[in-house]
C-alpha cells in the first residue's frame, strides 16, 4: 500500500509517495530526494552524522521513520547557506579547522546550529563539548569544532542583538 | 528490517483498539524501537504511530504541587521545564545525563520508561537470550558481563535497565498512568517493572495493548528540592549509559536528616529503590559515616553475576558520594556535565 506524506524540505514543500513504510528520513533525503549532505555513518543513532533539524530541533534522521514526520519542516545542510554566503557556523568550521576528512561535518554543523538555537551552552567550552557529544569525529577535530561553535555562537548572538535593535 | 503494517492513531482509544492484533507495537519517537528493528531484535508486524495523538505532550502542575507529564513529552522539553527544575531538579539532571542532544529532542517520556536493556546479547540475534527468545538461554551469564546486574538478577537473565530518568523517578514515588481496552489504571513506577525470575521477557506490568499515557510525580516528593542530586559513572563522560548511578534526596531539618530517598541505576533489571538505606538515614546526622552505612545497606544483597564484582563497591561509593553531594545542596544551575563525577562544580568526594 503506497503512503503519501508532505514535508517542507529546506523551505520547499514536497509531496512524497512512499511504497515502503520502513524508510527513514535519512534514506528519504539521500536516496529519494537527492540530498546527500546528511551522512549515513552508523545508521543506529550513535554517531550523529545524519543530524538534521526537524521543526527547528536537531534529530538523528536515521532513527526517524519518515511516515511519522508527515507535515514536518526539515532543514538539512543543503539549506543553511544563503546563496553564495555561508552560514556563520559553516564559516566558523572553516576558520577553525573544525574538520579533517569532512564526513561528519554536515552532522556536526547541523548539530551546532541546533545547539546554538537551544541556547543552553553559553560561552562555556565544557557545555559546548557536552552539547556536541552526540556527534563523533573519527579524525578527532574536536578542539577545532568547539572553537568553531563558540565563535559562531558569538556571531549569531551579536547578529540577533543587531536585528532586534 | 522486517516490513510492517503502519497505522497512524488519532486517539488513545484508536491506538488501543489497533493494538489488539498479535505482533503490534506502539511507535513513539522510535529511537530505541527502530534501532532494535534494524538489528532484528524487535520484529513487530504492525506499528501503531502514537505521535500524532493530540494532548499527550503536556506538562501540568497538579493541585498538590506535583507534576503531570504526558507520555509524548520529549526528554529535552521536560528537562528544561521550569516546574521540573524547581520541584525535581535531580530528575532534570538525570534526563540531561542521558543520550545526546539529538536523542533527547526526539525521545519521549513513555518511550524512556519502555526502552529495552542494552545487553549486547539481547541485541545480537545470533546469541542466546531468554528475554528476546524465551527458553533459548543466556549467553551473557558466562560471556562479557562486566556491566551486568548485581541486584535482583536470575540465572535466566542478568540484564540491566538502562534509563537514567527512571532512577530519581522511583525515588520520588512516580506513578504511571495506563490506558487499555479495559479502561484506565495506574501503578507506581517501582511496581511497573518486574525482576527477571524465570520470565525475563515479561519486563513490565503492562498487559497486551495497554499504553502509557502519562507519568505523575507526587507533590510530597518536591519537599527534597533543596538537597537532591543524580550521580552517574559511565565509561566516557557524556553520551554513555550508566555503569552505576544513584539518585539521592534529603530533607534536612535543624541539622538532622528528616527523610531520605535513594535509588540506583545500572544495577538491576529495574531502577532500584533502596528503602533499607533510606531507613538508616531517617533521623540521622548528615555525615560521611552515616552515608557509608546507608551505602552498605543499599548493597547488602548485591551479588556479582559475572566479571562485575567491582560494581558492588563502585555502587557503595556512588551512593555515599551522591548523598554527600545532596547534603551540600542542589546547585543553583545544573553542572556543565550533568551527573558527572568529573564536573568542575560537582564537589569533593566523601
Interface residues (C-beta under 8 A of the other chain):
Chain A: X3 X20 X21 X22 X24 X43 X44 X45 X48 X51 X57 X58 X59 X60 X63 X64 X65 X67 X68 X70 X111 X114 X115 X118 X120 X124 X126 X127 X129 X130 X131 X132 X133 X134 X135
Chain B: X1 X3 X4 X5 X6 X8 X27 X29 X30 X31 X34 X35 X38 X39 X47 X49 X51 X52 X76 X80 X99 X100 X101 X102 X103 X105 X106 X237 X238 X239 X336 X337 X338 X344
